[in-house]
Amino acid sequence: MNNMNPKADFYFAKSDKWGKEMEQMRTIALSCGLTEEVKWGCPCYTDNGSNVVLIHEFKEYCAYLFFKGSLLVDPEGILIQQTENVQGARQVRFTSLSEVKKLAPVVKRYIYEAIEVERAGMKVPLKKTKDFKVPEEFQKKLDKQPALKKAFEALTPGRQRAYLFYFSAPKLAKTRESRVEKYVPQILSGKGLDD
């Protein structure tokens, strides 16, 4: 484990629930010859500077996050798409140390395959903004206000997607309508959700 980075130690030490599991996951990732870095506040494992896999924890589980997991072959059926909007990344989740140990040989195969995906320069085919569903409440506004439609279409694809995700998230139509109303002036000003 010669690529262990002391800057990542804090992440494993701070966990009250998944410390042992994540230490084992760290050992597995490092045994594949990856370099340990800290990115996005988490241990990230890279090959020649390319992100391969990340370790992160949640209340209910800890997980490997394969950045280009959608490109991996998954004969074991263990790769999980976190939400429908996640395009390339996939998780392998654990809820016990025995699970981590049991799946170690499989996870190593997946890590080696992920390294090859990076080295081959493979890219995840990303959906275009037009492929995402426009919430009904926002579509009505776009139909009624040509200036709003023009301003929205002038935004960068990333800004458009951010608005679509934000407007779609609430379960109640009333909340979706409220969000749309609040951000119409910002869209008309050519600004993104967080500008």
N, C-alpha and C positions, 0 to 999 in steps of 0.2 A: 504494500500500500504506500509506495513511495510518492504518490501524487496527492496525499492528504494535505489539505490546506487548513492551517490553524484558524484562519479567519472564519471557517465554517463551523468550528467547534461549538460556538454559541447556540446554533440552531438545534443541535442534538441535545445540548445540556439544558435548554429551556423547556423541553417537552416534559410535561408531567405524565402524559398518558401513553405516548408512542415512542419514548426514548430508546428502548431496547430494539424495537422493530426497525426504527430508522437507522440505528447504528449498524444493524445487520444489512440493511439496504445500502448503506454507505460502503460497507465492505464489499458487497457484490459489485456495485458500480465501479469501484476502484480496481477490483480484480480484473476488470475488462480493459484496463490500460487507459482509462479516461482521466482527464485532469479535473480536479475539483476546484470550482470557483464559487463565488457568491454573487448571484444575480437575482433581482427582484426580492431580495431578503431571504432567499432560499439557497441551499446547496445545489449547484448546477454542474453537470458533468459534460465536459467538452472534448472534442477530438480536433486537434489543430485549429482551435478557436471557434469551431462550429458547435452550437448547442445540440446535445444528443438527448439527454434526459435530466429531469429535475426531481428532487425529493421535496414533497410538501405534506403538511399535516392538516387535518380537519378534525372537527369534534368526533365524527363517527368513524374515521379511518385515517390512515396515512397512505401515501401513494407515490408511485413513480409517474411522472408526466413525460411521455415521449412526444417531443415537439412535432415530429412528422409521423405520429403513430398511425394515421390513416393510410400511410403507404406501406405499413408492415403487414406481413402475412400473419394471421392470427389463428392457427389451427387449434389452439387451446381455448379460444373464445374468452380471453381474459381482458382484452382491451376495451375500455369503456369511454364513450363519448360523453363528456360532462353535461353538456346541454345541446339542444338541437342547433344552436348558433355557433358552436365550436366547430371549426372546419378541419384543421389538420391534427391537432393534439389529441392524444388518447391517454387514459390513465390505466394503471394496474393498481388496484386497491387492496389494502391489507387491514385486518382487524386483530391479528395475533402474530406473535413471534413464530409460532409453529407454521403458520401460513407462509411467512416470508421464507423460512428455511425450506419448506416443502416445494415452493415454486422457484427456488434459486436457479436450478438448471434451466428452466424454461425462460426465466427473466434474462439470464445471461445470453441465451440464444437471441432473444428479442433485442437486447442491447447491441450485440454484434451485428445484427441485421440493421439496426438503426445507424450504426457507425458506417456501414456500407452504403446506406441510403444517402448519408451526408457526403461521403467521399465520391459518390457517383454524381453528386450535384442535383439530385432529384428534387423537384418542387411539388408542393401540394397544389392541386388545381383549386383555386379559390373561386367561390361564387361571386358573380357580379352583383352590384347593388340591385339591379332590376330583378334578380332572382329571389330577393327577399320580399316577404309579404308586407304590404303597406296596410297599417291598421285602418279599418273602415272610417274611424273618426277623423283621421288625418287625410284620407283620400277625399272625403266630402269637402274639407277645407281647400284642398288642392283644386278640386273641380270648380268650386265657387270663386276662387281667387287666382286668376291667371298670373298675377304678379308673384304670389306665393309659390306657385308651381315653377315659375321661371327662376326665382331665387333659390329654391330647393335644388333644382337641376344644376344650378351653377356652383353648388357646394362640391367639395372634393368627395369622392366615393366613401372615404372613411367617415367624414362628417355626416353624410347621408345615412350610412349604416347606423351610426351612433344614435341619430334621431329615431330611426325606425325601431331599433331595439328598445330605446327608452320609452317610446310611445306605445309599444306593444306589450311591455312588461306587466302592467296592472291587469288584474282579472276583471275589475269593474269598468264598464264603459264610461261611467261618470268620471273616474280617475283618469282614464285615457283622454277624454275630452278636455279635462282640466290641464293636463300636461301639454296637449297640443295648443290650447289657447295661450298658455304661459309663454311658449317658445316661438309663436308666430312672429312677434317683433324681432326676435334674434335671428331667425331665418331670413327675414326680409332685409336685415342688416348685413347678411352675408357671413354671419358668425356660426361657428359650431356650437355644440351643446356645452362644452366647457370653456369657451372663449370669454 
